[in-house]
Amino acid sequence: MRQSQAAVLERYRVLRGDFTTEPFEAGWAGEARWFVQVLETSQPSTRLVVTTQLSPDGLHWCDAEVETQVAEGTTILTWPVREFGQWLRIRGTVEDEGSAKVQIYLTLKE
């Protein structure tokens, strides 16, 4: 039987400008999937731009070789990450000097 885990990294957090999530150690997992749910934005034109980052130690980060994700308005984004090493997090920006209330989940499978 495969092992799995779901982690809620942000719950009802209001984001402004540049941000990163807390790092999550996931070296045991063979695959991961992000879910970013935008619950509300300060303006209809507010965009949330996010990318996955990887780290060997939870201290030093680089962007993963996955596409940058863009959310406009209230929506939910999801994308897979494979061959990621040890640590994962999201780096992002809320554009147009706006804000976005989000929930961010990371699901992992062995």
HELIX and SHEET records of a PDB file:
SHEET    1   A 3 SER A   4  THR A  20  0                                        
SHEET    2   A 3 TRP A  87  LYS A 109 -1                                        
SHEET    3   A 3 PHE A  24  GLU A  25 -1                                        
SHEET    1   B 4 SER A   4  THR A  20  0                                        
SHEET    2   B 4 TRP A  87  LYS A 109 -1                                        
SHEET    3   B 4 GLU A  31  THR A  41 -1                                        
SHEET    4   B 4 THR A  75  ARG A  82 -1                                        
SHEET    1   C 4 SER A   4  THR A  20  0                                        
SHEET    2   C 4 TRP A  87  LYS A 109 -1                                        
SHEET    3   C 4 ARG A  47  SER A  55 -1                                        
SHEET    4   C 4 CYS A  62  ASP A  63 -1                                        
SHEET    1   D 4 SER A   4  THR A  20  0                                        
SHEET    2   D 4 TRP A  87  LYS A 109 -1                                        
SHEET    3   D 4 ARG A  47  SER A  55 -1                                        
SHEET    4   D 4 GLN A  69  GLU A  72 -1                                        
END                                                                             
